[in-house]
Amino acid sequence: MPVDIGKSIRVIRQAKGVQLKDVAAAASISSPFLTLVEKGERHPSLEVLRRIAQALEIPVEALILISQPSDLCMKTTSASAERLIASVEQLAAAEDSLRRQLKGETHEC
């Protein structure tokens, strides 16, 4: 299953209440290009992805990790990596909840 970075960017951007044009300007890319990235029609380079993450004020690693399929099994012997994975799993669950709310499937507070 491919990494779905574009949808993650869109969900995070919307959750932060930031307009697409503002993220694009802060990342020094065009709004039409960011729109295509969010739709999964274009794939940003690592440098552009880093700038988008910076514009969203999130670590680029978090953006990449949350974009992984939810059934991906990650194992490590590093305690700090385990904590990072747990945080990413919590963020992924929040993303799923936000998507349901945006689709009007739930009215949780």
C-alpha positions in Angstrom: 0.0 0.0 0.0 1.5 3.4 -1.0 2.3 6.1 1.5 -0.5 8.6 1.6 1.3 11.8 2.5 -1.0 14.1 0.6 -4.1 13.1 2.7 -2.1 13.4 5.9 -1.0 16.9 4.9 -4.6 17.9 4.2 -5.9 16.4 7.5 -3.2 18.0 9.6 -3.6 21.4 7.8 -7.3 21.4 8.3 -7.0 20.3 11.9 -4.7 23.2 12.5 -7.1 25.5 10.8 -4.5 26.7 8.3 -5.4 27.7 4.7 -3.8 25.9 1.8 -2.5 29.1 0.4 -0.7 29.9 3.7 1.0 26.6 3.9 2.0 26.8 0.2 3.5 30.3 0.7 5.4 29.3 3.9 6.7 26.2 2.0 7.7 28.3 -1.0 5.5 26.2 -3.4 2.5 27.1 -5.4 -1.0 26.6 -4.1 -2.0 24.5 -7.2 1.0 22.2 -6.6 0.0 21.7 -2.9 -3.5 21.0 -4.0 -2.2 18.3 -6.3 -0.1 16.9 -3.5 -3.0 16.8 -1.1 -5.1 15.0 -3.8 -2.3 12.4 -4.3 -1.7 13.5 -7.9 1.8 14.8 -7.2 4.5 13.5 -4.9 6.8 16.1 -3.3 10.5 15.7 -3.1 12.0 15.2 0.4 13.1 18.8 0.4 9.6 20.1 -0.4 8.1 17.6 2.1 10.4 19.0 4.8 9.3 22.6 4.0 5.6 21.6 4.1 6.2 19.9 7.5 8.0 23.0 8.7 5.1 25.2 7.5 2.7 23.0 9.4 5.0 23.1 12.5 5.4 19.4 12.7 8.5 17.1 12.4 8.8 15.7 8.9 9.4 12.3 10.5 6.0 12.5 12.1 4.4 13.3 8.8 6.0 10.3 7.1 5.2 7.9 9.9 1.6 8.9 10.2 1.2 8.4 6.5 2.1 4.7 6.8 -0.7 2.2 6.6 -2.3 1.6 10.0 -1.7 -2.2 9.8 2.1 -1.6 9.3 4.0 -3.5 12.0 6.9 -1.5 13.3 9.3 -3.1 15.7 12.4 -1.7 17.4 14.6 -2.3 20.4 15.0 1.4 21.1 12.9 2.8 24.0 12.8 6.2 22.5 11.7 4.8 19.1 8.9 2.9 21.0 7.7 6.1 22.5 7.7 7.8 19.1 5.8 4.9 17.6 3.2 5.1 20.4 2.8 8.9 19.8 2.4 8.3 16.1 -0.3 5.6 16.7 -2.2 8.1 18.9 -1.9 10.8 16.2 -3.2 8.2 13.6 -6.2 7.5 15.8 -6.8 11.2 16.1 -6.6 11.5 12.3 -9.2 8.8 11.9 -11.5 10.5 14.3 -11.1 13.8 12.6 -11.8 12.3 9.2 -15.1 10.8 10.6 -16.0 14.2 12.1 -15.3 16.0 8.8 -17.5 13.5 7.0 -20.3 14.0 9.5 -20.2 10.4 10.7 -19.9 11.4 14.4 -20.6 14.4 16.6 -18.1 13.8 19.3 -16.8 16.7 21.4 
